[in-house]
Amino acid sequence: MSKNSENNKRIAKNTLMLYFRMFITTIVGLYTSRVVLNTLGVTDFGIYNVVGGIITMASFFNSAMVAASQRFLSFELGRNDYDRLKRVFCTTINIHATICLVALVLAETIGLWFVNAKLVIPEDRMIAANWVYQASILTFIIKVMSVPYNSAIVAHEKMSAFAYISILDVVLQLLIVYLLVVFPFDKLIVYSILMVCVVSLIRVCYTIYCKRHFSECTYHFFFDKPLFFEIFSFAGWSIIGNLGFSFKNQLSNIILNLFFGPSVNAARGVAMQVSSHVKTFAHSFTMALNPQITKQYAAGNLEVSRILVYAGSRYTFYLLTLISIPVIININYILKLWLGVVPEFTAQFVIFTILTSLLYALSECVTKAIQATGRIKWFQIGVSIIMLSELPIAWVLLEMGYPPYAAMWPSLLTYSVALFFRFWLINRYVEGYRFMEYFIHVVLRCIVVFVLSYGLSHVMSMSLHPTFLGFIESTILCVIVSTVVIILLGMEKGERNFVINKVRSIVNKRLHS
């Protein structure tokens, strides 16, 4: 019992550290992106984004490789097999080095030809564009080779390291903004070089931290063929799953463009930005929880792992509810305040995107439970097919004359089907998962909490004026109402008593002090 209490405290502490990290990086990111745009100018900023698109590819590969590295490292930590843990770490280094070598060959041949022969770039900016391209390749390699070290930190649940190093990262980002303004050289070239320097320094920090704190993070070359292909296979299926989501998003944009033109793409683009921030908020919690799900499964504590999946699904949903309801209720004012000129249908796109994010939040912990088993082939294939199936439905709806945001309606269906497909798989793979228990205690309870919280918040906010003060009052009101509903209806009895006793303890300490 004390062990579970210690794990819960660690999860809570790590969650707070990750939210602190997210808050700092988001605020600085919004500021620096605006300054960089103004300093570089529209043309050079566009060149950096299109030529430096390889960095986006790096994040795509990283999402798959991070999932693989974290799963195998967490699994061996859960089994307390430190000899195999060292082999897993060294094997992930070998895999990432292989990826970097292949990517380098492709980038310096096909990629280099494409940049110089096919991209539309002003003649007088081709030299700067090639500087950006080479810097992007180097950034890609550094990021990929950093994955095993970052994964080790997550597997060991040392989230404070992410928070502290992120503070250094944002300080360096601010320094880049300053140097970019004062340096008299070509701004685009300077910016690309400084970005490589920052990524390199952050990589060194993570490496030094891991080598000092984790004994397995010392590389020795050896080739374990079965382990290499086991991890590589896991990562490969993860890449296929990510491709499904990527194709869905890109093809959705194309379909909307074919029917309505670029103005609707702008509305959906705003909605996807909101979705990204909302999912990051949820991911900060699941990132703290996921290692425990895998470790408990690896240690044979299937019941503890299952309880974490159920509780994690509910609380990820509740955390998103707290920020989603104020956004939905005040969506028109928020968009006007943020954008000034708001593209038509943006509000509807944002609302449907938030609703799909809430459905996705219910599935994240179930996904990690499936990944813990290592059996992800049919999971990735199945989810990809389900996600892509919304495209023909969206096409038919738009062909029938429905408004642009009708293209989002199938997402509510496909995300729901994907959620139950995930649970069907984990029910087949691991004993103890029962459908009705999950549906009643997780899914149905979350739906009741959201509907009641939204209904009460909407009614109580109707009398408030659409001003900044009214927006603040509405947000506070929504958060209070949602919190009360979550405590009364969303929590199990033991969880509710824990929260009440904790609040009483804090109040009593304040009164006595």
C-alpha positions as CSV (number, residue, x, y, z in Angstrom):
1,M,0.0,0.0,0.0
2,S,2.8,2.4,0.9
3,K,4.5,1.5,-2.4
4,N,1.3,2.5,-4.3
5,S,1.1,5.7,-2.3
6,E,4.7,6.5,-3.1
7,N,4.0,5.9,-6.8
8,N,0.9,8.2,-6.7
9,K,2.9,11.0,-5.1
10,R,5.6,10.6,-7.8
11,I,3.0,10.8,-10.5
12,A,1.4,13.9,-8.9
13,K,4.8,15.6,-8.5
14,N,5.9,14.7,-12.1
15,T,2.6,16.0,-13.5
16,L,3.1,19.4,-11.8
17,M,6.7,19.6,-13.1
18,L,5.5,18.9,-16.6
19,Y,2.7,21.5,-16.4
20,F,5.3,24.0,-15.3
21,R,7.5,23.1,-18.2
22,M,4.6,23.3,-20.6
23,F,3.5,26.8,-19.3
24,I,7.0,28.2,-19.6
25,T,7.7,26.8,-23.1
26,T,4.3,27.9,-24.5
27,I,4.6,31.5,-23.3
28,V,8.2,31.9,-24.6
29,G,7.4,30.1,-27.8
30,L,4.5,32.4,-28.6
31,Y,6.7,35.5,-27.9
32,T,9.8,34.3,-29.8
33,S,7.9,33.1,-32.9
34,R,6.4,36.6,-33.3
35,V,9.8,38.3,-32.9
36,V,11.5,35.9,-35.3
37,L,8.8,36.5,-37.9
38,N,9.2,40.3,-37.6
39,T,13.0,40.1,-37.7
40,L,13.4,37.6,-40.6
41,G,10.5,39.0,-42.6
42,V,7.8,37.0,-44.3
43,T,10.0,35.7,-47.2
44,D,12.9,34.5,-45.1
45,F,10.5,33.1,-42.4
46,G,8.7,31.2,-45.2
47,I,12.1,29.8,-46.5
48,Y,13.1,28.6,-43.1
49,N,9.8,26.8,-42.6
50,V,9.7,25.1,-46.0
51,V,13.4,24.3,-46.3
52,G,13.6,23.4,-42.6
53,G,10.6,21.1,-42.9
54,I,13.0,18.3,-42.2
55,I,12.7,19.3,-38.5
56,T,9.0,18.4,-38.7
57,M,10.0,15.0,-40.1
58,A,12.4,14.7,-37.1
59,S,9.5,15.2,-34.7
60,F,7.4,12.6,-36.7
61,F,10.2,10.0,-36.4
62,N,10.8,10.9,-32.8
63,S,7.2,10.3,-31.8
64,A,7.5,6.7,-33.0
65,M,11.0,6.2,-31.7
66,V,10.2,7.7,-28.3
67,A,7.3,5.4,-27.9
68,A,9.6,2.4,-28.6
69,S,12.5,3.5,-26.4
70,Q,10.3,4.4,-23.5
71,R,8.3,1.2,-23.6
72,F,11.4,-1.1,-23.6
73,L,13.3,0.9,-21.0
74,S,10.3,1.1,-18.7
75,F,9.6,-2.6,-19.2
76,E,13.0,-3.6,-18.1
77,L,13.0,-1.2,-15.1
78,G,9.7,-2.8,-14.1
79,R,11.3,-6.3,-14.2
80,N,14.4,-5.0,-12.4
81,D,16.6,-6.6,-15.1
82,Y,19.4,-4.1,-15.3
83,D,21.6,-6.2,-17.5
84,R,19.0,-6.3,-20.2
85,L,18.2,-2.6,-19.5
86,K,21.8,-1.8,-20.5
87,R,21.4,-3.9,-23.7
88,V,18.2,-2.1,-24.5
89,F,19.8,1.3,-24.2
90,C,22.8,0.4,-26.3
91,T,20.5,-1.2,-28.9
92,T,18.3,1.9,-29.1
93,I,21.5,4.0,-29.8
94,N,22.4,1.6,-32.6
95,I,18.9,1.9,-34.1
96,H,18.9,5.7,-34.0
97,A,22.4,5.8,-35.5
98,T,21.1,3.6,-38.3
99,I,18.2,6.0,-38.9
100,C,20.5,9.0,-38.9
101,L,22.9,7.4,-41.5
102,V,20.0,6.5,-43.9
103,A,18.5,10.0,-43.4
104,L,21.8,11.7,-44.0
105,V,22.4,9.8,-47.3
106,L,18.8,10.6,-48.5
107,A,19.0,14.2,-47.4
108,E,22.4,14.9,-49.1
109,T,21.3,13.4,-52.4
110,I,17.5,13.4,-53.2
111,G,16.7,16.1,-50.6
112,L,19.5,18.4,-51.7
113,W,18.5,18.1,-55.3
114,F,14.8,18.8,-54.4
115,V,15.7,22.0,-52.5
116,N,17.9,23.4,-55.3
117,A,15.9,22.2,-58.3
118,K,12.3,22.1,-57.3
119,L,11.5,24.5,-54.5
120,V,10.4,28.0,-55.4
121,I,13.0,30.2,-53.7
122,P,14.3,33.7,-54.8
123,E,17.6,33.4,-56.6
124,D,19.4,35.8,-54.2
125,R,18.3,33.6,-51.2
126,M,19.5,30.2,-52.5
127,I,22.8,30.4,-50.5
128,A,20.9,31.2,-47.3
129,A,18.4,28.4,-48.1
130,N,21.2,25.9,-48.4
131,W,22.6,27.0,-45.0
132,V,19.2,26.4,-43.5
133,Y,18.9,23.0,-45.1
134,Q,22.3,21.8,-43.8
135,A,21.5,23.2,-40.4
136,S,18.2,21.3,-40.5
137,I,19.9,18.1,-41.3
138,L,22.3,18.5,-38.4
139,T,19.4,19.4,-36.1
140,F,17.5,16.3,-37.2
141,I,20.5,14.0,-36.4
142,I,21.0,15.6,-33.0
143,K,17.3,15.3,-32.1
144,V,17.1,11.6,-33.2
145,M,20.3,10.7,-31.3
146,S,18.8,12.4,-28.2
147,V,15.8,10.1,-28.1
148,P,17.3,7.3,-26.0
149,Y,18.5,9.7,-23.3
150,N,15.2,11.6,-23.2
151,S,13.4,8.2,-23.0
152,A,15.6,7.1,-20.1
153,I,14.6,10.2,-18.1
154,V,10.9,9.5,-18.7
155,A,11.3,5.8,-17.9
156,H,13.0,6.7,-14.6
157,E,10.2,9.3,-14.0
158,K,12.7,12.1,-13.4
159,M,10.4,14.8,-14.9
160,S,12.1,17.5,-12.9
161,A,15.0,17.2,-15.3
162,F,12.8,18.1,-18.2
163,A,11.5,21.1,-16.4
164,Y,14.9,22.5,-15.4
165,I,16.5,21.8,-18.8
166,S,13.5,23.4,-20.5
167,I,14.1,26.6,-18.5
168,L,17.6,26.6,-19.9
169,D,16.1,25.9,-23.4
170,V,13.7,28.9,-23.2
171,V,16.5,31.2,-21.9
172,L,18.6,30.2,-24.9
173,Q,15.6,30.8,-27.2
174,L,15.3,34.3,-25.8
175,L,19.1,34.8,-26.3
176,I,18.7,33.8,-29.9
177,V,16.0,36.5,-30.4
178,Y,18.4,39.1,-28.9
179,L,21.4,38.0,-31.0
180,L,19.3,37.8,-34.1
181,V,18.4,41.5,-33.7
182,V,21.9,42.7,-32.9
183,F,24.0,40.6,-35.3
184,P,24.8,42.5,-38.5
185,F,25.1,39.3,-40.7
186,D,22.5,37.5,-42.8
187,K,19.6,37.0,-40.4
188,L,18.4,33.7,-41.8
189,I,21.8,32.1,-41.8
190,V,22.5,33.4,-38.3
191,Y,19.1,32.0,-37.1
192,S,19.7,28.5,-38.5
193,I,23.2,28.3,-37.0
194,L,22.0,29.5,-33.6
195,M,19.2,26.9,-33.6
196,V,21.8,24.2,-34.1
197,C,23.8,25.5,-31.2
198,V,20.8,25.5,-28.9
199,V,19.8,22.0,-29.9
200,S,23.4,20.8,-29.4
201,L,23.7,22.3,-26.0
202,I,20.4,20.9,-24.8
203,R,21.5,17.5,-26.1
204,V,24.7,17.7,-24.1
205,C,22.7,18.6,-21.0
206,Y,20.4,15.6,-21.3
207,T,23.4,13.3,-22.0
208,I,25.4,14.5,-19.0
209,Y,22.3,14.2,-16.7
210,C,21.6,10.6,-17.8
211,K,25.2,9.5,-17.5
212,R,25.4,10.9,-14.0
213,H,22.1,9.5,-12.7
214,F,21.5,6.3,-14.7
215,S,24.1,3.5,-14.9
216,E,22.7,2.0,-18.1
217,C,23.2,5.2,-20.1
218,T,26.8,4.4,-21.0
219,Y,27.2,3.2,-24.6
220,H,29.2,0.1,-25.5
221,F,28.9,-1.2,-29.0
222,F,27.4,-4.7,-29.5
223,F,24.8,-6.1,-31.8
224,D,21.9,-8.1,-30.3
225,K,20.1,-9.1,-33.5
226,P,16.8,-10.4,-31.9
227,L,16.6,-7.3,-29.6
228,F,17.4,-4.9,-32.4
229,F,14.6,-6.2,-34.6
230,E,12.2,-6.5,-31.7
231,I,12.6,-2.7,-30.9
232,F,12.8,-1.8,-34.6
233,S,9.6,-3.7,-35.4
234,F,7.8,-1.9,-32.5
235,A,9.0,1.5,-33.8
236,G,8.1,0.5,-37.4
237,W,4.5,-0.3,-36.5
238,S,4.3,3.0,-34.5
239,I,5.5,4.8,-37.6
240,I,2.7,3.2,-39.6
241,G,0.2,4.3,-37.0
242,N,1.5,7.9,-37.1
243,L,1.3,7.8,-40.9
244,G,-2.4,7.0,-40.6
245,F,-3.0,10.1,-38.4
246,S,-0.8,12.3,-40.7
247,F,-2.6,11.2,-43.9
248,K,-6.0,11.8,-42.3
249,N,-5.1,15.4,-41.3
250,Q,-3.5,16.2,-44.6
251,L,-6.2,14.7,-46.8
252,S,-8.9,16.4,-44.7
253,N,-7.2,19.7,-45.6
254,I,-7.2,18.8,-49.3
255,I,-10.9,17.8,-49.2
256,L,-11.9,21.1,-47.6
257,N,-9.7,23.0,-50.1
258,L,-11.4,21.2,-53.0
259,F,-14.9,22.1,-51.8
260,F,-14.4,25.6,-50.2
261,G,-10.9,27.0,-50.9
262,P,-8.1,28.3,-48.7
263,S,-10.2,30.4,-46.4
264,V,-11.7,27.3,-44.8
265,N,-8.2,25.8,-44.6
266,A,-7.3,28.8,-42.5
267,A,-10.2,28.1,-40.1
268,R,-9.2,24.5,-39.7
269,G,-5.6,25.5,-39.3
270,V,-6.6,27.7,-36.3
271,A,-8.6,24.7,-34.9
272,M,-5.6,22.4,-35.2
273,Q,-3.4,24.9,-33.3
274,V,-5.9,24.8,-30.5
275,S,-6.1,21.0,-30.6
276,S,-2.3,20.9,-30.4
277,H,-2.2,22.9,-27.2
278,V,-5.1,21.0,-25.7
279,K,-3.5,17.7,-26.4
280,T,-0.2,18.9,-25.0
281,F,-2.0,19.8,-21.8
282,A,-3.4,16.2,-21.6
283,H,0.0,14.6,-22.6
284,S,1.7,16.3,-19.7
285,F,-0.4,14.2,-17.3
286,T,-0.2,10.9,-19.3
287,M,3.6,11.4,-19.7
288,A,4.0,11.3,-15.9
289,L,1.6,8.2,-15.7
290,N,2.7,6.1,-18.6
291,P,6.0,4.7,-17.1
292,Q,4.1,3.3,-14.2
293,I,1.5,1.6,-16.4
294,T,4.4,-0.2,-18.2
295,K,6.4,-1.0,-15.1
296,Q,3.5,-2.5,-13.2
297,Y,2.6,-4.6,-16.2
298,A,6.2,-5.8,-16.6
299,A,6.4,-6.6,-12.9
300,G,3.3,-8.8,-13.2
301,N,1.1,-6.4,-11.2
302,L,-1.7,-6.5,-13.8
303,E,-4.4,-5.3,-11.4
304,V,-2.3,-2.2,-10.4
305,S,-1.6,-1.5,-14.1
306,R,-5.3,-1.8,-14.9
307,I,-6.3,0.6,-12.1
308,L,-3.8,3.1,-13.4
309,V,-5.3,2.9,-16.9
310,Y,-8.8,3.4,-15.7
311,A,-7.9,6.3,-13.3
312,G,-5.6,7.8,-15.9
313,S,-8.3,7.8,-18.6
314,R,-10.7,9.5,-16.2
315,Y,-8.4,12.2,-14.9
316,T,-6.9,13.0,-18.3
317,F,-10.5,13.6,-19.4
318,Y,-11.2,15.7,-16.3
319,L,-8.2,17.9,-16.8
320,L,-9.2,18.6,-20.4
321,T,-12.7,19.3,-19.2
322,L,-11.4,22.1,-16.9
323,I,-9.9,24.0,-19.8
324,S,-12.2,22.9,-22.6
325,I,-15.5,24.2,-21.2
326,P,-14.4,27.8,-20.7
327,V,-13.0,27.8,-24.2
328,I,-16.2,26.4,-25.8
329,I,-18.5,28.8,-23.8
330,N,-16.3,31.8,-24.7
331,I,-15.1,30.7,-28.1
332,N,-16.2,33.7,-30.1
333,Y,-14.7,36.2,-27.7
334,I,-11.4,34.2,-27.4
335,L,-11.0,34.0,-31.2
336,K,-11.7,37.7,-31.6
337,L,-9.2,38.6,-28.9
338,W,-6.6,36.2,-30.3
339,L,-6.9,36.7,-34.0
340,G,-8.6,40.0,-34.5
341,V,-10.0,38.9,-37.9
342,V,-11.6,35.5,-37.5
343,P,-12.0,33.3,-40.6
344,E,-15.6,32.1,-41.1
345,F,-16.5,28.7,-39.4
346,T,-13.4,28.9,-37.1
347,A,-15.5,28.6,-33.9
348,Q,-17.3,25.5,-35.1
349,F,-14.0,23.8,-36.2
350,V,-12.5,24.6,-32.8
351,I,-15.4,23.2,-30.9
352,F,-15.5,19.9,-32.8
353,T,-11.7,19.6,-32.5
354,I,-11.9,20.0,-28.7
355,L,-14.6,17.3,-28.6
356,T,-12.5,14.9,-30.5
357,S,-9.5,15.7,-28.3
358,L,-11.6,14.8,-25.3
359,L,-12.5,11.4,-26.9
360,Y,-8.8,10.9,-27.7
361,A,-7.9,11.7,-24.0
362,L,-10.0,8.7,-22.9
363,S,-7.8,6.4,-25.1
364,E,-4.3,7.5,-24.3
365,C,-3.8,5.3,-21.2
366,V,-5.4,2.3,-23.0
367,T,-2.9,2.8,-25.8
368,K,0.0,2.7,-23.3
369,A,-1.4,-0.5,-21.8
370,I,-1.4,-2.0,-25.3
371,Q,2.1,-0.8,-25.9
372,A,3.2,-2.3,-22.6
373,T,2.4,-5.8,-24.0
374,G,4.6,-5.2,-27.1
375,R,1.8,-6.5,-29.3
376,I,1.0,-3.4,-31.4
377,K,0.8,-4.6,-35.0
378,W,-3.0,-5.0,-35.2
379,F,-3.5,-2.0,-33.0
380,Q,-1.6,0.3,-35.3
381,I,-3.2,-1.2,-38.5
382,G,-6.7,-1.1,-37.0
383,V,-6.6,2.4,-35.6
384,S,-5.1,3.7,-38.9
385,I,-8.0,2.1,-40.9
386,I,-10.6,3.5,-38.5
387,M,-9.1,7.0,-38.7
388,L,-8.8,7.0,-42.5
389,S,-12.4,5.8,-42.8
390,E,-13.7,9.3,-41.8
391,L,-12.4,10.8,-45.1
392,P,-15.0,9.2,-47.5
393,I,-17.8,9.9,-45.0
394,A,-16.7,13.6,-44.8
395,W,-16.6,13.7,-48.7
396,V,-20.1,12.4,-48.9
397,L,-21.4,14.9,-46.3
398,L,-19.8,17.9,-48.1
399,E,-21.1,16.5,-51.5
400,M,-24.6,16.6,-50.0
401,G,-24.2,20.3,-49.3
402,Y,-23.5,20.3,-45.6
403,P,-21.4,23.2,-44.2
404,P,-17.5,22.9,-44.0
405,Y,-17.4,21.9,-40.3
406,A,-19.6,18.9,-41.2
407,A,-16.2,17.3,-42.3
408,M,-15.5,17.1,-38.5
409,W,-18.6,15.1,-37.7
410,P,-17.2,11.7,-38.7
411,S,-14.3,12.4,-36.3
412,L,-16.6,12.0,-33.4
413,L,-17.6,8.6,-34.7
414,T,-14.2,7.3,-35.7
415,Y,-12.6,8.5,-32.4
416,S,-15.3,6.6,-30.5
417,V,-14.9,3.5,-32.5
418,A,-11.1,3.7,-32.2
419,L,-11.5,4.0,-28.4
420,F,-13.6,0.8,-28.1
421,F,-11.3,-1.0,-30.6
422,R,-8.4,-0.2,-28.3
423,F,-10.2,-1.6,-25.3
424,W,-11.3,-4.7,-27.3
425,L,-7.6,-5.4,-28.0
426,I,-6.4,-4.9,-24.4
427,N,-9.3,-7.1,-23.2
428,R,-7.9,-9.8,-25.5
429,Y,-4.3,-9.3,-24.5
430,V,-4.5,-8.9,-20.7
431,E,-6.7,-10.5,-18.1
432,G,-8.8,-8.3,-15.8
433,Y,-10.1,-5.7,-18.3
434,R,-13.9,-5.9,-18.5
435,F,-15.9,-3.9,-21.0
436,M,-19.0,-3.0,-18.9
437,E,-16.8,-2.0,-16.0
438,Y,-14.7,0.3,-18.3
439,F,-17.8,1.7,-20.0
440,I,-19.7,2.5,-16.8
441,H,-16.9,3.6,-14.5
442,V,-14.8,5.5,-17.1
443,V,-16.7,6.4,-20.4
444,L,-20.2,6.9,-19.0
445,R,-19.0,8.7,-15.9
446,C,-16.8,11.1,-18.0
447,I,-19.7,11.9,-20.4
448,V,-22.0,12.7,-17.4
449,V,-19.3,14.9,-15.9
450,F,-18.8,16.8,-19.1
451,V,-22.5,17.3,-20.0
452,L,-23.4,18.4,-16.5
453,S,-20.4,20.7,-16.1
454,Y,-21.1,22.3,-19.5
455,G,-24.8,22.7,-18.9
456,L,-24.4,24.3,-15.5
457,S,-21.5,26.5,-16.7
458,H,-23.4,27.7,-19.8
459,V,-26.5,28.6,-17.9
460,M,-24.6,30.5,-15.2
461,S,-22.4,32.3,-17.8
462,M,-25.3,33.6,-19.9
463,S,-25.7,36.7,-17.8
464,L,-22.1,37.8,-18.1
465,H,-21.1,40.4,-20.7
466,P,-18.7,39.5,-23.6
467,T,-15.8,41.6,-22.2
468,F,-12.4,40.7,-20.9
469,L,-13.7,40.9,-17.3
470,G,-16.7,38.8,-18.3
471,F,-14.4,36.3,-19.9
472,I,-12.3,36.0,-16.7
473,E,-15.4,35.7,-14.5
474,S,-16.8,33.1,-16.9
475,T,-13.6,31.1,-16.8
476,I,-13.4,31.1,-13.0
477,L,-17.0,30.1,-12.8
478,C,-16.6,27.2,-15.3
479,V,-13.6,25.9,-13.5
480,I,-15.3,26.0,-10.1
481,V,-18.5,24.3,-11.4
482,S,-16.5,21.6,-13.3
483,T,-14.3,21.0,-10.2
484,V,-17.3,20.5,-8.0
485,V,-19.0,18.1,-10.5
486,I,-15.7,16.2,-10.9
487,I,-15.4,15.8,-7.1
488,L,-19.0,14.8,-6.5
489,L,-19.7,12.6,-9.6
490,G,-16.4,12.0,-11.3
491,M,-14.4,10.5,-8.4
492,E,-14.6,7.1,-6.7
493,K,-15.5,7.3,-3.0
494,G,-12.0,6.7,-1.9
495,E,-10.6,9.3,-4.2
496,R,-13.2,11.8,-3.1
497,N,-12.5,11.2,0.6
498,F,-8.7,11.6,-0.1
499,V,-9.3,15.0,-1.7
500,I,-11.6,16.2,1.1
501,N,-9.2,15.1,3.8
502,K,-6.3,16.8,2.0
503,V,-8.2,20.1,1.7
504,R,-9.2,19.9,5.4
505,S,-5.6,19.2,6.3
506,I,-4.3,22.2,4.3
507,V,-7.0,24.5,5.8
508,N,-6.3,23.4,9.3
509,K,-2.6,24.1,8.8
510,R,-3.3,27.5,7.5
511,L,-5.6,28.3,10.5
512,H,-3.1,27.1,13.1
513,S,-0.3,29.0,11.4
